[in-house]
Amino acid sequence: MIRLHDHHLSGNGHKVRMLLSMLGLDHEHIFTDVPGGLPQKDPAFAALNPLLQIPILEDDGTVIWDSQAILAYLARRYGPDWFPLEPKSAAQVMQWLSFATNEINNSLQQARLYYLLGEHIDIDLMTRRGMRVLAILDRELVNRAWLATDRPTIADLACYPYVGLSRQGKLPLDDFRHVIAWMERIEALPGYVSMPGLLGTPPIP
């Protein structure tokens, strides 16, 4: 049985939840209260991930942490079309996984944390970075439907959540029409699941 340690407000966890659903994989969801400090109080959690972060995936004794690594693992084991091995396509997927880890996490995600959790963050810097990220994505999606190849891949799932949640970081997502159209294509995929904070879902209390 696949087990996912996660929090329902985690954008990184949402990437994994989407792929698990799209692949039709049964799994057990283990709520992990990272904002409440649970990992620091649980030695068993630290044994799974020394960084004390979510998401964490357990699959028949294999433990994977880092959302991008989990996406790659699930795709290669259960849905290889989501992560092609042809060299050019694989490199293009990896480019966008890196973009999700670096540019998106260090802009859109941080702006959301500032407003959602009151984190001590340079919000002006994160807003400028976030606008640059959205502009890059919008420009890249002018003439293509998906980020890496001619079909959806884990590159799209990796970038989607914090882009979709960027309204919570007070960023003008709706000004970027090609990004919005790309999001709508992802949301129309079979097995898509949403999360609080995305458009069309109840607001976070």
N, C-alpha and C positions, 0 to 999 in steps of 0.2 A: 504493500500500500504506500502510495506517495503521501508524504506529510509536508505541509507548507506552514512554516512559522511566519506570521504576517500580522499586519494591523490594517483595518478596513480603510483608514485614511492615508495609507502609504501609496504614493504614486509608483514607487519602485515595486511594491508588492502587486500593484494592479497590472503591471506588465506581465507578470507571471500568471496571475489569475486569468487574464485574457487568453494566454497561450494554452494553459491547461484546459480551459473551456473549449477553445477552438479545436483542440486535438481530441476532445471527448474523453479526457483522462479523469477517472475517479480519484479523489484525493481527500485527505483529512485536513481541515483548516484548523490551525492552532493559533488562537489569538495571543499576541505578544504585545504587552503594553510598554512600548519603548518610551513614549513621553512620560509615563508614570514611573520610569526607572526600574521596571521589572528585571531586565537583563542583568543589571548590576547586582541584583539580589539573588540571582539564580546561578549557581556554579554549573549546573547541567547545561544552561544556555551558553555560557562562556566556552564550554567544551565543544559546542557545535560551531561557534564562530568567535574567534578571539577578538574581533572588532566590536562585538556586542551590538550588531546591527541586524536588521531584517531587510529583505526576506532571506529565509534559509529553506532549502529543499532537502528532504530526506527521501531516498528511493532505494529500497532494498539494501540498506547498509551504506549507500553512497550519500555523502553529505556535500552539498554545494551551497556556497554563499556568494553574494554579489548578484544583483538582478540580471546583468548582462550575461554573466557566466551561466546562470540558471537557464536563461532563454536558449543559449547555445547548446547546453546539455540536453534540454527537452527536445529541441528541434532535431539534433543529430540522432537521438535515440528513438524518438516517437514520430517525428514529422519532418523528414529531411528536406522536403520542398520548402520549408520555412528558412533553411540555411543551406543554400546550394554550395557544392564543393568545387565547382568549376572555378579556376583561379581568379578570373576577373570578377565574377559575381561575388565570390567569397570575400575578396578584398573590398568591394563596394559595400557589402553588409558590414564588415568590420569598421570601415570609415564612419558609418553612422552609429554603430555601437559606441565608438570613441566619442563621437559628437554628443551622444546622450549622456555619457559619463562625465565629460568635461564641460562643454559649452552649456548644455541644458541644465545639468545639476548645479553648476556654478553661476546660474543666473535665475532662470524661472523657478527652480525649486527653492532657492534661497529667498527670493522675493515672497513666495508663498509662506515660508516659515516665519518671515518677519511679521506678516499680518495675522497668520493663523495661530502661532505659538508665542509671539512676542520675542523671538530670538534677537540677540544683539548683532545686527547685520547692517552693513552700509547699504541702505536701501536705494540711495541715489545711484550708486555704482551697479547694484544688481538690476535696477530698472533699465539703465543704459545697456547693460549686457543683454538683458532680456529682449529689448527692442531689436538689438543686432541679431540675436538668434532667430527671432520671428521673421525678420527681413530676409535673412539667409534662406530659411525654409521656404518662405513665400516665393522667392526668386527661383529656387531649385525646383519647385513644383509647378512652375508655369507651363512647362511642356511635357510633363510626365505625371502619371497617376500615383506612382510609388517611389520611395526614396532610392532604393538600391538597384532593383531590377524591374522587369515588366510585370511583376506580380508581387503581392504582399509578402514580406519576409519579416524576420524578427527585428530588422532595422526599423520598420514602421512601428512595431509594438514597443520597441525600446524608447522611441522618441515621443510617442503619443501622449502618455499620461500627463507629464508636467507641462506640455504644450496646452492640452485641454484644460488643465487646472490653473493656467496662468491668469485667468480672470481673478482668482483669489489672491494673486500677487499684484492686483490693480494694474495689469497690463492690458492694452487695448487689442485683445485677440481678434475681435470682429473686424478690425481694419485690414486684416490679412486674408483676403478672400480665397487665395489658392490653398492656404493652410486650412481654412474652414472646409473647403471642398475635400481635401485629403482626409481630414478627420471624419467627415460624413461617409467617405468610402470605407474607412476602418469600422465605423459604427454599423455599417450595413453587412459586414462579414458574418457568415454563420458562426454562432457561438460567442459573439461579442457580449461582454458583460460590462456594466458601467460601475461607477463608484460615486459616493457623495462628493459634490463639488463640481462635477462635470455638468455641462449644459443639459437640462432636461431631467436632472435629478434633484431631490430635495436639498435645500441648503443645509450646511453644517450648523447645528444649533450653537 
